[in-house]
Amino acid sequence: MSGSTSMVFTRTCESTRLLSLILRNLGLKAIPISGQMSQAKRLGALNKFKAGECNILICTDVASRGLDIPSVDVVINYDIPSNSKDYIHRVGRTARAGRSGLAISLVNQYEVEWYLQIENLIGKKLPEYPAEEAEVLVLLERVTDARRISLMKIKECAGDQRRKKMDDDEEEAERCY
């Protein structure tokens, strides 16, 4: 994905935040955008993505419609949308104005029904790309470490947020998102 732009859709604001931290801990330029962020922070994140400062936008469906994002090379459904029409809006972020793009959906055993509804809606079977266990195992330790560090950061920031409410330290709150 080097040099390309990607949007990764998650189902929850918490997943958006965690995944963006994990990717940053892995050295990737990812930025979150979700409904829990203020409008100013959402616009700031969007502008960083559009300017190329970050090439991965981790987002909830708040970014699937109505935002002017001219070029996205890859759309990843980290979580399958529970509403199959949201899938259309998500993958519509790529292949705009005659451009080609790639849409990838990660599907777990709990999301198969939603996935089948998407295939039914679009009228075709989507190609399957099973993960090779050996390739996954090579990356597992690094990703697990990045996830552990990210979860610690979220817990640390949650404590900082509680203290911020008492001291009103705006700068500390900014650091955590």
Secondary structure, 3 states (H helix, E strand, C coil): CCCCCEEEECCCHHHHHHHHHHHHHCCCCEEEECCCCCHHHHHHHHHHHHHCCCCEEEECHHHCCCCCCCCCCEEEECCCCCCHHHHHHHHCCCCHHHCCCEEEECCCCCCHHHHHHHHHHHCCCCCCCCCCHHHHHHHHHHHHHHHHHHHHHHHHHHHHHHHHHHHCCHHHHHHCC
